[in-house]
Amino acid sequence: MTEHPDLAGLQRRLAEFAAARNWQPYHTPKNLVAALSVEASELVEIFQWLTPEESARVMDDPDTAHRVTDEVADVLAYLLQLCEVLGIDPLTALSAKIDRNERRFPAPGADDTP
């Protein structure tokens, strides 16, 4: 059984993969955002004409599950590469965004005092 990968390790592997192929000149923020958009669109394409019920069962079909998993991986790979190039810590960014959303959209009854 392999160890559960960590975010920094995955970003390092992606950087090493790109460096070994001399792809760094192409990994500009503009290009990475475009690639991220394309991969996200490929994920959307899988769900495009499914009903809500069908979409909830998408992982039941092994072939479709494999496609979804691959597209999720592609989206995450480009997002992690973009974060690396821009110097963004994705986990810190997400945590800060959740904090802002919790303040912006309080849960019903959260401000009620007894």
C-alpha positions in Angstrom: 0.0 0.0 0.0 1.4 3.4 -0.9 1.5 6.3 1.5 -1.2 9.0 1.2 0.4 11.8 -0.9 0.7 15.3 0.6 0.1 18.5 -1.2 3.7 19.7 -1.2 4.9 16.4 -2.5 2.5 16.4 -5.3 3.5 19.9 -6.3 7.1 18.9 -6.2 6.4 15.9 -8.5 4.5 18.1 -10.9 7.4 20.5 -11.0 9.9 17.7 -11.6 7.7 16.2 -14.3 7.6 19.5 -16.1 11.3 20.3 -15.6 12.3 16.9 -17.0 10.4 17.7 -20.2 11.6 21.4 -20.3 7.9 22.6 -20.1 8.6 25.4 -17.6 8.6 28.1 -20.3 5.0 27.1 -21.2 3.8 27.0 -17.6 2.9 30.7 -17.4 -0.1 31.8 -15.3 -2.0 32.5 -18.5 -1.3 29.1 -20.0 -2.0 27.2 -16.8 -5.3 29.0 -16.3 -6.3 28.2 -19.9 -5.4 24.5 -19.4 -7.3 24.5 -16.1 -10.3 25.8 -17.8 -10.1 23.2 -20.6 -9.8 20.4 -18.1 -12.7 21.7 -16.0 -14.8 21.9 -19.2 -13.9 18.2 -19.9 -15.2 17.4 -16.4 -18.4 19.4 -17.1 -18.8 17.5 -20.4 -19.2 14.2 -18.6 -22.1 15.6 -16.5 -23.6 17.9 -19.2 -26.7 15.9 -20.2 -27.2 13.8 -17.0 -30.2 14.3 -14.8 -29.5 15.2 -11.2 -30.2 11.6 -10.2 -27.9 10.2 -12.9 -25.1 12.6 -11.9 -25.4 11.4 -8.3 -24.7 7.8 -9.6 -21.9 8.7 -12.0 -19.3 6.8 -10.0 -21.3 3.6 -10.2 -20.2 2.9 -13.8 -16.5 2.0 -13.8 -15.7 3.5 -17.2 -17.4 6.8 -16.3 -15.9 6.8 -12.8 -12.4 6.4 -14.4 -13.1 9.4 -16.7 -14.3 11.5 -13.8 -11.4 10.6 -11.7 -8.9 11.4 -14.5 -10.5 14.8 -15.2 -10.5 15.7 -11.5 -6.8 14.8 -11.4 -6.2 17.0 -14.4 -8.0 20.0 -12.9 -6.2 19.6 -9.6 -2.8 19.2 -11.3 -3.2 22.4 -13.3 -4.5 24.2 -10.2 -1.6 23.1 -8.1 0.9 24.1 -10.8 -0.8 27.6 -11.1 -0.5 28.0 -7.3 3.2 27.0 -7.5 3.9 29.5 -10.2 2.0 32.3 -8.4 3.3 31.5 -4.9 -0.1 30.7 -3.5 -0.5 28.2 -0.7 -3.8 26.5 -1.8 -4.7 25.2 1.6 -4.1 28.6 3.3 -6.1 30.3 0.5 -9.0 27.9 1.0 -9.0 28.2 4.7 -9.0 32.0 4.5 -11.9 31.8 1.9 -13.9 29.6 4.2 -13.4 32.0 7.1 -14.6 34.9 4.9 -17.6 32.9 3.7 -18.5 32.0 7.3 -18.6 35.7 8.1 -20.4 36.6 4.9 -23.0 33.9 5.1 -23.7 33.0 8.7 -25.6 29.9 9.4 -29.3 30.5 10.2 -29.7 31.1 13.9 -25.9 31.5 14.4 -26.4 35.1 15.6 -29.3 34.4 17.9 -28.5 35.0 21.5 -30.6 33.2 24.2 
